[in-house]
């Protein structure tokens, strides 16, 4: 039997910080340090591991620009914009 699509997506996106990283990159390209500084409570190691996994899943891409690694969303990653927005709206309604 094929795995449930929701379960499959949650296994990838439900890991700590994945949706937050995608949300930050929806605002535009960011360097590693910009991402680190914008997410209170994330460790450098956790961010590094999450970025590697998101690159492997082809949700984000990384380019080097003047010795800086710049992260941005791929089309696959940008396709999550509505989901991230709906999570924000739900959170503001029920968790704030």
C-alpha positions as CSV (number, residue, x, y, z in Angstrom):
1,X,0.0,0.0,0.0
2,X,1.3,3.5,-0.9
3,X,2.2,5.8,2.0
4,X,-0.4,8.5,2.8
5,X,0.5,11.8,1.0
6,X,0.0,13.8,4.2
7,X,2.2,11.4,6.2
8,X,4.9,11.6,3.5
9,X,4.9,15.4,3.5
10,X,4.9,15.7,7.3
11,X,7.9,13.4,7.5
12,X,9.8,16.0,5.5
13,X,8.3,19.3,6.6
14,X,7.4,18.4,10.2
15,X,10.9,18.2,11.3
16,X,12.0,21.0,13.6
17,X,12.6,24.4,11.9
18,X,11.9,23.3,8.3
19,X,8.7,25.3,7.8
20,X,10.3,28.3,9.6
21,X,13.3,28.2,7.2
22,X,10.9,28.1,4.2
23,X,8.9,31.0,5.7
24,X,12.0,33.1,6.1
25,X,13.1,32.4,2.5
26,X,9.7,33.3,1.2
27,X,10.8,36.9,2.0
28,X,13.8,36.5,-0.4
29,X,17.3,35.1,-0.5
30,X,19.2,35.0,2.8
31,X,22.7,34.2,3.9
32,X,23.4,31.6,6.5
33,X,23.9,34.3,9.2
34,X,20.7,36.1,8.2
35,X,18.8,32.9,8.7
36,X,20.5,32.1,11.9
37,X,19.9,35.6,13.4
38,X,16.2,35.6,12.3
39,X,15.3,32.4,14.1
40,X,15.6,32.7,17.9
41,X,16.4,29.4,19.6
42,X,17.9,27.5,16.6
43,X,21.5,26.2,17.0
44,X,24.0,26.6,14.2
45,X,24.3,22.8,13.9
46,X,20.5,22.4,13.6
47,X,20.3,25.1,11.0
48,X,23.1,23.6,9.0
49,X,21.6,20.1,9.1
50,X,18.1,21.5,8.1
51,X,19.5,23.4,5.2
52,X,21.3,20.4,3.9
53,X,18.2,18.3,4.1
54,X,16.1,21.0,2.4
55,X,18.7,21.2,-0.4
56,X,18.6,17.4,-0.7
57,X,14.8,17.5,-1.0
58,X,15.2,20.3,-3.6
59,X,13.1,22.8,-1.7
60,X,15.9,25.3,-1.4
61,X,19.1,25.9,-3.3
62,X,22.4,27.4,-2.3
63,X,24.7,29.7,-4.3
64,X,28.1,31.1,-3.3
65,X,28.5,34.8,-3.7
66,X,31.7,36.5,-2.6
67,X,32.5,33.7,-0.1
68,X,28.9,33.8,1.3
69,X,26.4,31.0,0.9
70,X,23.1,32.4,-0.2
71,X,20.0,30.3,0.2
72,X,16.8,30.7,-1.8
73,X,13.7,28.7,-2.6
74,X,13.3,26.5,-5.6
75,X,10.0,26.4,-7.5
76,X,9.2,23.3,-5.4
77,X,9.9,25.3,-2.2
78,X,7.9,28.4,-3.4
79,X,4.9,26.1,-4.0
80,X,4.6,25.9,-0.2
81,X,3.8,29.6,0.1
82,X,0.0,29.1,0.6
83,X,0.6,26.4,3.2
84,X,3.0,28.6,5.2
85,X,0.5,31.5,5.0
86,X,-2.4,29.3,6.1
87,X,-0.3,28.1,9.1
88,X,0.4,31.7,10.0
89,X,-3.3,32.6,9.8
90,X,-4.3,29.6,11.9
91,X,-1.6,30.4,14.5
92,X,-2.7,34.0,14.8
93,X,-6.3,32.9,15.2
94,X,-5.8,30.0,17.7
95,X,-2.4,30.4,19.3
96,X,-2.0,34.2,19.8
